[in-house]
């Protein structure tokens, strides 16, 4: 019997699912998810990603079985699995969403495309986000995003299903070579959890969004916390946009939640804006967006600095507290993420790629298109963004003035007097002895002099930025990647596109 194959990837839902709906209109449907060992062996994969995925797959299977179907779980490389399924029972068409993933998934999709052509099979790919394949420039990009978001959300289809085995068998992380610890306080996967999180945000927590997303104290509840559910496709971006706008339509004009939800919608737009950069420049995961910055940090790699950063031993309390929180939760708000990358890129002078790979493992909501664009923007290698340097001492005073966050995540500092909390290395030795916290023994001493190292790093960056050939290459990057919305706002001042975007990760 001829049938259609729906290949689920990072789109783990039945609601607002275009490939599933279109496949259902053209005959029987088999739903498949492929666990690909090569992707899970990649440097940016982590145990928490797989466990969140596994929870989401089980939730998806339940949703499919309620409708008479089910999810077939296959283990192997995508081309090998598709080829085996086709030889066992040839399918007539392959349906899936487009994916803007890492370099490995990009190469995988190219291989699947070649396989489909060699077998004379049609592969229908649908846009899941406001990302445009083979985009030449950004002139009409915003209009495309708005048009896609304005389309109605798709109801789950009624299908002539091909039966799947019951229940699906999913391997343990260790079988895929994943050995990282699972953060004990991470979010749980699945659409049902995503819907609950969305409702909680729209009807309650969004009131704190506008003023609460920068502080690590308030951000865990002020932020929407939807980012992992969007990254794994448990929720569609369009249904989140629709739900948010519906709530805006019914809220009174003086309701504080309106301010938060309006700001939130703008960040959903920037979500796709940054993903488009990786779609248009897949090498962004490995190479500088502006090649004039090649060689800026590569030759100066300092393994001791990297080890101190990843182990939370930089000596700057807010930075180390953020790393401790990441280890426990798999999440951190945008400003603190940006601060970590800034500290790594400037005073520690570390290249963004290894730091980005480590953070990709740490972030449960790792979305390659957003992640690598942000890594380069914060590191100053895009060529079109202003330099963003976050002073970890100032950030602590601004966003954790009483030291509650630092003391919570770094118990050793609970004995340090408040006036020394953010610079404990300045404590007199006698006071260190009195409170039982010896710098260099109980807590780390800063690796470098923050002010001096930052000043030297900025000078090195500006030296490259000032070169004539680097300036000349900037226009082409703006044409390909720059936000037209900002060019309209700032054309008179000739500010490079992208300079004002700071908070797109605060979901």
SULHUNOR-V28559 format. One record per run of one state. SS is the DSSP state (a for helix, b for strand, c for the rest). FROM is the first residue (numbers start at 0). TO is the last residue. If there is no record, write none. Layout:
# SULHUNOR-V28559
[[SS,FROM,TO] [SS,FROM,TO]]
This chain:
# SULHUNOR-V28559
[[c,0,2] [b,3,7] [c,8,16] [a,17,23] [c,24,27] [b,28,34] [c,35,35] [a,36,39] [c,40,45] [a,46,65] [c,66,69] [b,70,74] [c,75,76] [a,77,87] [c,88,91] [b,92,96] [c,97,101] [a,102,117] [c,118,120] [b,121,125] [c,126,139] [a,140,149] [c,150,159] [b,160,160] [c,161,171] [a,172,175] [c,176,189] [a,190,202] [c,203,203] [a,204,211] [c,212,217] [a,218,221] [c,222,225] [a,226,230] [c,231,235] [a,236,249] [c,250,254] [a,255,279] [c,280,280] [a,281,284] [c,285,289] [a,290,292] [c,293,296] [a,297,299] [c,300,301] [a,302,309] [c,310,315] [a,316,328] [c,329,332] [a,333,344] [c,345,350] [a,351,361] [c,362,366] [a,367,378] [c,379,390] [a,391,398] [c,399,402] [a,403,408] [c,409,409] [a,410,414] [c,415,416] [a,417,425] [c,426,427] [a,428,434] [c,435,437] [b,438,438] [c,439,441] [b,442,442] [c,443,448] [a,449,464] [c,465,466] [a,467,471] [c,472,472] [a,473,480] [c,481,482] [a,483,492] [c,493,506]]
